[in-house]
Amino acid sequence: MDTAILPLAITMMAGPQILSDLLLVTGRRPIAAAGAFVVAVGAGCALMVFIWMQVAGAVGDAVDLTRQSEPTTTAKVIQLVLVGLLIAAAVKAYLGRETAEPPKWLGKVQDAGPLTAFGIGLLLITVFPSDLLVTMTVGVNLESRGEEFADALPFIGATTAIAALPLALYVIFRRWAEKTMPKVRDWMNTNSWAVNVLVYALFVVLILA
């Protein structure tokens, strides 16, 4: 697949996803919890791409979002609606930056065990709006080109690798990670609005590219 794999994978993990990852790595059971989170990310990503491929196969070219062939009118409308919603969300996040707070459920992530961490990772990847849009784009792209699910493995692997990065850094550079990761976590927690705006902007570029 010629979809921009790395930007899409980064978008999958941007926002609450990577913040949850950092919270788990700096929590009370970092290796077990973060490991379960990474497994959930990989499994959830694979599941959603597979589902979107089946949906795209069922409805046909009406939802073709690729530029391999001339997009249908429906596809163009879908693109414009998605771009409009993302721009509106970015503007809302920017205007509300002074009072922006991270979701309350994030406060409980740091104390999560492996089972809870797995559930958090699975839910974030399968129901979070930006991740749904990314997996939809990848699944539809593959199906419209007649490719197989195996062709999605580079994207799934890249997403899982990014999810595993905080854990890998913790394991390899433990002392450095124990000092640095809480600072990164706190910065992202305080500037969640900026992270959201960046994610929205990146995905607008990916849709229009």
C-alpha positions, 0 to 999 in steps of 0.5 A: 500500500502506498498510503503514508504509513508513518504519518497515519501510524503517528496519528493513531497514537497521538493525543490521549493514546500516547498520553495513556501510554506514558501514564502506564509507563510511569504507573505502579506496574509499568512493564505489565500494564504498558505491555498489555496496552501495546498488545491491545493497540496492535489487536485493535488496529488489526481488527478495525482495518479488517472491519473497514475492508469488509465494509468497503467491500460491501458498499463498493466504490461509493466510499472510495477515498483513494486517488488511485482513480477519480473519486466519486461524488460521495467520496468527495463529500465525505472528504469535505465533511471530515475536513470541516469537522476536523477544522471545527474541532481544531478551532474549538480546541484552540479557543478553549485552550485556557480552560482545557483539561484532559479527560477525567478518566486519564487520572485513573490510568496510572494505577491501571493493571494489565487487564484494565490497560488492555481494555483502555488500549482496545477502546481507544484504538477502536472507538476514538474518532481520529483512530476510526477515521485512520483505520477507515482510510487504510481499510478502504484504500486497501479494499478499493485497490483489490489488496489483501489484509496482509498488505495492512501489516506495515501500517499495523506494525508501525502503529504498534511500534509507536505504541511500544516506544515508551515501554522500550525506552523505559526498559532500555534506558530506565533511569533516564526514562524515570526522570524524563517521562513524567515531565513529558507526561505532565507537559502533554497533560497541561497542553492537551489542547495543543496536542489535539490541534496538531492531530487534527491538522495532521489528519486534514493534511492526510485526507487532502493529500 
